[in-house]
């Protein structure tokens, strides 16, 4: 066989494998903490921050920890390797991407959904009418 053909086949197979791995890594499904604990793969969990529980940032290790309740009402300790996201305190909802292990949910990314400054209240809407 020609060396160029063999090399082309190897490059095509490597590209397909890389594409598959990239797709699997970015295709993260929404879940809850119960499912995240049982499947042991990366998932997204939507919920709210529990302000009454301990929230802290360890500057020496650059680790942010907090408690969150998912949409099913399950409370979990969340560990994030990084600083607290902007607007964390005013967020309506939080989405954490990561895996559950060792009794905590280890987030690789935290997304915050903040209240929109463009949405008027019903009182504002009635005044404009």
QUIHULIN-V873267 format. One record per pair of residues at least 4 apart in sequence whose C-alpha atoms are under 8 Angstrom apart, sorted by the first residue. I is the first residue (numbers start at 0). GAP is how many residues later the second one is. D is the distance in whole Angstrom. If there is no record, write none. Layout:
# QUIHULIN-V873267
I_GAP_D, I_GAP_D
This chain:
# QUIHULIN-V873267
0_4_7, 0_5_7, 1_4_7, 2_4_6, 3_4_6, 4_4_6, 5_4_6, 6_4_6, 7_4_6, 8_4_6, 9_4_6, 10_4_6, 11_4_6, 12_4_6, 13_4_6, 14_4_6, 15_4_6, 16_4_6, 17_4_6, 18_4_6, 19_4_6, 20_4_6, 21_4_6, 22_4_6, 23_4_8, 27_14_6, 27_15_5, 27_16_6, 27_69_8, 28_14_5, 28_15_6, 29_13_6, 29_14_5, 29_15_6, 29_16_8, 30_4_6, 30_5_7, 30_12_6, 30_13_6, 30_14_5, 30_15_8, 31_4_6, 31_12_8, 31_13_5, 31_14_7, 31_38_6, 31_39_7, 31_40_7, 32_4_6, 32_12_7, 32_37_7, 32_41_7, 32_43_7, 32_67_8, 32_72_8, 33_4_7, 33_40_8, 34_4_6, 35_4_6, 35_5_7, 35_6_8, 35_7_6, 35_63_7, 35_64_6, 36_62_8, 36_63_5, 36_64_7, 39_59_6, 39_60_6, 39_61_7, 40_57_8, 40_58_6, 40_59_8, 41_55_7, 41_56_5, 41_57_5, 42_54_6, 42_55_6, 42_56_6, 43_51_6, 43_52_6, 43_53_4, 43_54_7, 44_25_7, 44_50_5, 44_51_5, 44_52_7, 45_24_6, 45_25_7, 45_47_7, 45_48_6, 45_49_4, 45_50_7, 46_21_6, 46_22_5, 46_23_4, 46_24_5, 46_46_6, 46_47_5, 46_48_6, 47_20_6, 47_21_5, 47_22_7, 47_44_7, 47_45_5, 47_46_6, 48_17_7, 48_18_6, 48_19_5, 48_20_7, 48_44_7, 48_45_7, 49_16_8, 49_17_6, 49_18_5, 49_19_7, 50_4_8, 50_16_8, 52_13_7, 52_14_6, 53_12_6, 53_13_7, 54_9_8, 54_10_6, 54_11_4, 54_12_7, 55_8_6, 55_9_5, 55_10_7, 56_5_7, 56_6_6, 56_7_4, 56_8_6, 56_26_7, 56_27_7, 57_4_5, 57_5_5, 57_6_6, 58_4_7, 61_19_6, 61_20_5, 61_21_6, 62_16_7, 62_17_6, 62_18_5, 62_19_5, 62_20_7, 63_15_6, 63_16_5, 63_17_6, 63_18_6, 63_19_6, 63_20_6, 64_12_7, 64_13_6, 64_14_5, 64_15_6, 65_11_6, 65_12_5, 65_13_7, 66_8_7, 66_9_6, 66_10_5, 66_11_6, 67_7_6, 67_8_6, 67_9_7, 67_10_7, 68_4_5, 68_5_5, 68_6_4, 68_7_6, 69_4_6, 69_5_7, 75_28_7, 75_29_7, 76_26_8, 76_27_5, 76_28_6, 77_26_6, 77_27_5, 77_28_6, 77_29_7, 78_25_7, 78_26_6, 78_27_5, 78_28_6, 79_26_6, 79_27_5, 79_28_6, 79_29_7, 79_30_8, 80_26_7, 80_27_7, 83_4_7, 84_25_7, 84_26_8, 84_27_8, 86_4_6, 86_25_7, 86_27_7, 87_24_6, 89_24_6, 89_25_8, 90_21_6, 90_22_5, 90_23_4, 90_24_7, 91_20_8, 91_21_6, 91_22_5, 91_23_6, 92_19_6, 92_20_5, 92_21_7, 93_16_7, 93_17_6, 93_18_5, 93_19_6, 94_15_6, 94_16_5, 94_17_6, 95_11_6, 95_12_8, 95_13_6, 95_14_5, 95_15_6, 96_10_5, 96_11_6, 96_12_5, 96_13_6, 97_7_7, 97_8_6, 97_9_4, 97_10_5, 97_11_7, 98_6_6, 98_7_5, 98_8_7, 99_4_6, 99_5_4, 99_6_6, 100_4_6, 100_5_7, 119_4_6, 119_5_6, 120_4_6, 121_4_6, 122_4_6, 123_4_6, 124_4_7
